[in-house]
Structures are given as structure tokens and as C-alpha cells.
Amino acid sequence: MSSPKQGILAPGVVLNFTYEIVELIGVGGTGEVYVANNQATGRQVAIKLLKREFATDPTLVELMQREAHALHEIMHNAVVRYYELLRTDHEGGFSFLVMEYIEGESLSDRIGRGPLPINEVQSIARRIVDGLEAAHRHKVLHRDLTPANIILRKNDPALATMIDFGIAKDQTQTKHSVIGSGFAGTYQYASPEQIDGRQIDARSDFYSLGATLLAACEGKGAGDGKTLEQIIGSKAAVPDLEHIPGEMRPLIQALLQPNPDDRPKTTDEIRVLMDGLGAVDDLDELLGGGAAADERTVIRPAAASNSGTSKDTSKISAPASEKKGSGAVGWVAILLVLVAMGVGAFFIVPDLLEEPLPVASPYEMNLTVAGGTAALRGNAPSEEAVETLRNKIDEALEVGTLNGRLTAAEGAPSANWGDAMVKLIAAAKPLGDFVLTAADTRVALRGMADTPQIYDNVKKTTQEIAAIEALALEFQVALAPQPLAHAAVNAAAAAFSKCGLLSVTGPDPLPPGIPLRLSGPIATESDEDNLRKAMIDLDPNRNVQLDVTVTSELVCKFERLMPGANAPEMGFLFSYGQKGGRLTAADYIAGENPVIDVSIDKSYKDSFLYVFYVDGNTSKVIHLLPYKDRPENVVARAGDESENDYRVRILYPASDVAVGKRGFLVGPPYGTNILVAVASPTAFLEAMLPRNDAAELFLDDLIDALKRAATSD
């Protein structure tokens, strides 16, 4: 491929859930062409769109629409396939054509290396004539047939394919490419009548074919080294063809006649020149005039036959032609062949025979539904089935507008393939906007479901249809972001709430797009990782933010045991022993001397107060009130009365530490610990507690004591 270029679309952009841009491969005066991957079929396609500055030009947009409509119907291997015209909201919105991507060098590049062998030129001529016949049958003129617009598929001249019937022209070419109201083409290869702005027909494309074949024989572009004025002036006469091999000279001379009336009128006439003449030095000698006229066998239109008269018609009859005026170029069209078939003679006229349907490979269906409109293209097994199947799809969708149509072709994977597509489309309808692509038995469904119920129903139904119809379904429907209830969060977080309930921040339920914020204590760092994973699994589309404190298993056990902790009637007051002021940060730091008081409502003055410190690092409990050196724990006697409450000091400044007055400095090891205060109307622990306890042993005693207190009067 060519080196990367910068265009409207960046590599990796996905259009309409389907086409992933690979790179920019062509830039013209009005358009850009990209190669893209069809994510449904895995095939590469070409994407053609208008540049930003032309995207709103109604004339160019209409030209693209006409191009898509006309060329979509042409199914021939010598004509690039036009798949569909779609609309996207990307980059402010634009229309784009999806076309076949053909790998191979252009005829222009091949000519750049020198003249082509005559057998290769003949192969290209036959192939392009076949393609022009298919295009002209659909009333489509190429209008810009040049070596640059012929790709040698797989670099094989026998697989020559015409591209670019429309508006994208490569500015990197040195040719004079023009788009305007009167002329759209390349001057070197355009017919005289096209340049003059006169009415054109198929014979104009034939002229361009002649100029292209001449360039292939010469190994140089038409008009190379000439000015535009010289190029246009040279078209008044047939160029000198003495140097062109005899096998090609009559054909090129006939195609390059300045007067379109002197050129072949049909592709059949061109084939007569290609297949019936061989090497001839003088076209006039072949087609009329000259001394040897009576000895020539000439092909001409057949006269009316007397079909009712019995004759011996077992021989092929080729009557002599009538002589033309001096210097005129005679032209003939139909080979007369009489075949004995019982009584009478019969003419076999090809145009009266029914053409077989083309074979589509793969057999396709492509439907894009967006904003109340739908774009359809694909295949149907017969001309009768084209409208029938389209109507079924329209009824299944019930959208405002269904654009596009189907093309009759053979090659359907099964007799009920079309009806299977209708069933899948009807099943996908609840999605609203979606893309369905099918290639033979491979089907891809892309879109977004508004609710889990729609998602589940569409998935279940489409998978059942695919199984019944023997289709390989790629279900790529996403679930739209959903509101998230706090209860669902709490249920998913319950396994990690060992240290107390984790709280959700925000409205209930959380609207889509709002981050999920959880705060509170957890036991271990691994619990934090697992909690985050559980929240992401709960809602993959939502940002998860954790504001948690990692404590320890031991601390969590005490926290779970104290459901009434931090009641409003009681609290801790923190200050410093070596400096003034209250604690302003969340933690004391190394070297500081914590001073802690318990503030308790006066209504608790006769209650028994128990305060202890659980050290998660050493698995010890330090008793602060009561313990053997400070047994008094009745609030009114253990503390001091203030205006609003009682203050009971638990930890003292270092300067006041003495027996019954505990204090310490912050130092290693560091970790998460817990300070617990319990006020009880009765004494529920032993009066004589040690200074320190093994945490697990004290926990058992505390559990028993709390149970007794709960069952007592």
C-alpha cells in the first residue's frame, strides 16, 4: 500500500458499527478514498466520501447519490462493485459509498514500464468491452475511461476492472482532470464530442477505450508531452497508427474516429473487429472500397428472409457488401447465420434470449437502520423475488423510509435464505438502530439495546433463528449504560464488608455516566482489588472509584462486634501532648504524643465506661479504662463535668504520665488500629482487668459479656 496520508478519517475509526478505516489510499479534487475492513465479513472494502468543503454541496451530493443508485445494479467482474450509500454522524455527518476494494496495479502504472505485449492488450480489450456492455445495458456511461481507471486485478490483464465512474479524481496525476457542468473526464482520453459539451452516448466510451488501447500499445500516456491545446486539436483526425501492430490497428482506428457516426455503435460490432478480422494492414480495404472488393467476404446486416420458403440452408451465407462512396468508412453490425432446423430458416437473435442471472459470491444482505430510515442492499433469487423480499423487509421494520434495493442473482445458500433474513430483521427491530450484514451463511448483528430485557430477548430470538436456519450468527449487540441501584452495589460488595458497611456516594439509583464511588474500611489490600473487580463486573461501562481504608482482620472483628459505635451521645476528642491545638489531620504522625478524651452525655453519668485500644500489628488489646492501676470507671467519678457533658481522659501528655495515667509516643510498627469505648448501665466486664490482653482471648470474653448484657434486664 501507499505511504500513510492524512484525511478526514483516522485509522481505526469505525463507521456504522461495521467499517473500520485502515488507511487513506486516494485523494481527489472533491473526494477521498479509504481502504477499510468490513468487521462482519472480514473483507476489505473501499470507502469513498466527499471532502469537508464539498460535503454540503448539493450538486456533488446528488452526483454521489446518482452514482450509487446507477452502479449498484451493475454486477460484472469487469466493473468495480458498488455496495451501498450510507450516512454517518461521525465528524459532523457525511455520506459515503462502500465499494469493492481491488488489489492490483493500474494499467497506467503498467504502461509506465513500456508497451504491453499484443496478447495482453487484446485480453484487456475483451474484458473492458464486456464491462462496458454491462454498464451501458443499465444506461450508465463511464465518462472517464483511462488507464488510471483500469485496475489489473491480481496484476492480470485478463482480469482488468474499471473503477471510478464518479467524482473522486487523484490530484497526484499529471493529467488534466476536470469536473464541471459540461465536462467530466480526462482530456487525453475523452472523445471530441465530450470535450465540446455535445450529447454523448456509448460511442464516447468507445473512443476512450481506443485511446486507452493505443496508450497500452505505445507504452506511453495519450498526449504525453503535448499542451492542452495540442491535445484537443489532435482529436480532429485519427492519429498515425502505422507503428501499431496489425492485430490491433483496425480496432483502434475504428474506435478513434473523430465522428461518432463512424465508430462502432455497439459492443457486438467491436467484438466482430476483435474476433473476426485478424491482422489487416488497411481498414478501408477491409470495410469498403479498393480493387479487390468482389473477392472479399464482408459481414453486414441481414436482409429480410422468406421464412416460409424451404431452402437448403446448411451453409453459412456471407453476401457481398454494397460498395461505399470513395474514401468513406463502411460499417457493419450483424453476422447472418442460417441454420437448417426442419422446414424453413430461423434467425437466432441474441437480444431475444433471456440472459441468465449473474452469480453472486458471496450472496449478501446488508441493512443499516438509523434514525427512522434504513439503507438496504443485497441479493434476491429472481427478479420477481426482488420486490417481494424488499416488501417483506419493509413490513418487518416499519421504519419511515427504506432506501436501496436488492439485485437478482443466483448463488443463494438455501431456498429460504431470504425469508431467514426477514426473520432476523424482525427479531432485531426492538433495537431501534442496528446493522445486519450477511455473506452466505455468515451473519453479523450490531447495535445497542436500551434495556437488559431487550438485549436478552433479541439475543435469544436471533440465536434461535440462526440455529434453525443453519446460519453462523455473530451477535455484537451492546447493552446501553443502565441506572445502578444502591442495593445492587451493596449486594455485590457484601463479601468485602468485613469491617463494616461500605457506603455508596450519589443518588439512588446512580444515573448512567455517574462514577460509582464506594468508601469505608476493608480488611486487606487483596480485598480492595477484588472489590474493584466486582464493581467493574457489576457495571462494565461505569467508572469505579474506591475511597477505602485497609485495616486488618483483627480490627474488623472488633468493628463488626460494635454496631453502635460512634453513637451521638459519646465521642472521642483528640489533641496533642507536646503542642497546642486539636488534631487537624486524620492520623498522628511519628514522634507525636496523642492526648485523647472521651466526651459523654450527662445522662450517662452513672454508667460504666470501658475503653480499650486494639493493636492490629501486635494482636494485643491495651486497656485504658478500667484496668488494675485505674479501676474506677463510673463516668461521674472517672471524669470531669463540663457545661454540656462529662470529659474522661484516656491518654495523657507525656509530662503527666504516671501510675493510672497512660500515655505513649507514636512510633513503629505502623498500621491500622482501633480505639473502642463502651458505656453500659451495669458492669459487664471484670473489674480487675490487666494492662494488656491477648486480642483473641479478650475478644471471646467481650463477646460473652455483650451477650449477657443483651439478655439481662
C-alpha positions, 0 to 999 in steps of 0.5 A, a space after each residue: 500500500 501507499 505511504 500513510 496520508 492524512 484525511 478526514 478519517 483516522 485509522 481505526 475509526 469505525 463507521 456504522 458499527 461495521 467499517 473500520 478505516 485502515 488507511 487513506 489510499 486516494 485523494 481527489 479534487 472533491 473526494 477521498 478514498 479509504 481502504 477499510 475492513 468490513 468487521 462482519 465479513 472480514 473483507 476489505 472494502 473501499 470507502 469513498 466520501 466527499 471532502 469537508 468543503 464539498 460535503 454540503 454541496 448539493 450538486 456533488 451530493 446528488 452526483 454521489 447519490 446518482 452514482 450509487 443508485 446507477 452502479 449498484 445494479 451493475 454486477 460484472 467482474 469487469 466493473 468495480 462493485 458498488 455496495 451501498 450509500 450510507 450516512 454517518 454522524 461521525 465528524 459532523 455527518 457525511 455520506 459515503 459509498 462502500 465499494 469493492 476494494 481491488 488489489 492490483 496495479 493500474 494499467 497506467 502504472 503498467 504502461 509506465 514500464 513500456 508497451 504491453 505485449 499484443 496478447 495482453 492488450 487484446 485480453 484487456 480489450 475483451 474484458 473492458 468491452 464486456 464491462 462496458 456492455 454491462 454498464 451501458 445495458 443499465 444506461 450508465 456511461 463511464 465518462 472517464 475511461 483511462 488507464 488510471 481507471 483500469 485496475 489489473 486485478 491480481 496484476 492480470 490483464 485478463 482480469 482488468 476492472 474499471 473503477 471510478 465512474 464518479 467524482 473522486 479524481 487523484 490530484 497526484 496525476 499529471 493529467 488534466 482532470 476536470 469536473 464541471 457542468 459540461 465536462 467530466 473526464 480526462 482530456 487525453 482520453 475523452 472523445 471530441 464530442 465530450 470535450 465540446 459539451 455535445 450529447 454523448 452516448 456509448 460511442 464516447 466510451 468507445 473512443 476512450 477505450 481506443 485511446 486507452 488501447 493505443 496508450 497500452 500499445 505505445 507504452 506511453 500516456 495519450 498526449 504525453 508531452 503535448 499542451 492542452 491545446 495540442 491535445 484537443 486539436 489532435 482529436 480532429 483526425 485519427 492519429 498515425 497508427 502505422 507503428 501499431 501492430 496489425 492485430 490491433 490497428 483496425 480496432 483502434 482506428 475504428 474506435 478513434 474516429 473523430 465522428 461518432 457516426 463512424 465508430 462502432 455503435 455497439 459492443 457486438 460490432 467491436 467484438 466482430 473487429 476483435 474476433 473476426 478480422 485478424 491482422 489487416 494492414 488497411 481498414 478501408 480495404 477491409 470495410 469498403 472500397 479498393 480493387 479487390 472488393 468482389 473477392 472479399 467476404 464482408 459481414 453486414 446486416 441481414 436482409 429480410 428472409 422468406 421464412 416460409 420458403 424451404 431452402 437448403 440452408 446448411 451453409 453459412 451465407 456471407 453476401 457481398 457488401 454494397 460498395 461505399 462512396 470513395 474514401 468513406 468508412 463502411 460499417 457493419 453490425 450483424 453476422 447472418 447465420 442460417 441454420 437448417 432446423 426442419 422446414 424453413 430458416 430461423 434467425 437466432 437473435 441474441 437480444 431475444 434470449 433471456 440472459 441468465 442471472 449473474 452469480 453472486 459470491 458471496 450472496 449478501 444482505 446488508 441493512 443499516 437502520 438509523 434514525 427512522 430510515 434504513 439503507 438496504 442492499 443485497 441479493 434476491 433469487 429472481 427478479 420477481 423475488 426482488 420486490 417481494 423480499 424488499 416488501 417483506 423487509 419493509 413490513 418487518 421494520 416499519 421504519 419511515 423510509 427504506 432506501 436501496 434495493 436488492 439485485 437478482 442473482 443466483 448463488 443463494 445458500 438455501 431456498 429460504 435464505 431470504 425469508 431467514 433474513 426477514 426473520 432476523 430483521 424482525 427479531 432485531 427491530 426492538 433495537 431501534 438502530 442496528 446493522 445486519 450484514 450477511 455473506 452466505 451463511 455468515 451473519 453479523 448483528 450490531 447495535 445497542 439495546 436500551 434495556 437488559 430485557 431487550 438485549 436478552 430477548 433479541 439475543 435469544 430470538 436471533 440465536 434461535 433463528 440462526 440455529 434453525 436456519 443453519 446460519 453462523 450468527 455473530 451477535 455484537 449487540 451492546 447493552 446501553 449504560 443502565 441506572 445502578 441501584 444502591 442495593 445492587 452495589 451493596 449486594 455485590 460488595 457484601 463479601 468485602 464488608 468485613 469491617 463494616 458497611 461500605 457506603 455508596 456516594 450519589 443518588 439512588 439509583 446512580 444515573 448512567 455516566 455517574 462514577 460509582 464511588 464506594 468508601 469505608 474500611 476493608 480488611 486487606 489490600 487483596 480485598 480492595 482489588 477484588 472489590 474493584 473487580 466486582 464493581 467493574 463486573 457489576 457495571 462494565 461501562 461505569 467508572 469505579 472509584 474506591 475511597 477505602 481504608 485497609 485495616 486488618 482482620 483483627 480490627 474488623 472483628 472488633 468493628 463488626 462486634 460494635 454496631 453502635 459505635 460512634 453513637 451521638 451521645 459519646 465521642 472521642 476528642 483528640 489533641 496533642 501532648 507536646 503542642 497546642 491545638 486539636 488534631 487537624 489531620 486524620 492520623 498522628 504522625 511519628 514522634 507525636 504524643 496523642 492526648 485523647 478524651 472521651 466526651 459523654 452525655 450527662 445522662 450517662 453519668 452513672 454508667 460504666 465506661 470501658 475503653 480499650 485500644 486494639 493493636 492490629 500489628 501486635 494482636 494485643 488489646 491495651 486497656 485504658 479504662 478500667 484496668 488494675 492501676 485505674 479501676 474506677 470507671 463510673 463516668 461521674 467519678 472517672 471524669 470531669 463535668 463540663 457545661 454540656 457533658 462529662 470529659 474522661 481522659 484516656 491518654 495523657 501528655 507525656 509530662 503527666 504520665 504516671 501510675 493510672 495515667 497512660 500515655 505513649 509516643 507514636 512510633 513503629 510498627 505502623 498500621 491500622 488500629 482501633 480505639 473502642 469505648 463502651 458505656 453500659 448501665 451495669 458492669 459487664 466486664 471484670 473489674 480487675 482487668 490487666 494492662 494488656 490482653 491477648 486480642 483473641 482471648 479478650 475478644 471471646 470474653 467481650 463477646 460473652 459479656 455483650 451477650 449477657 448484657 443483651 439478655 439481662 434486664 
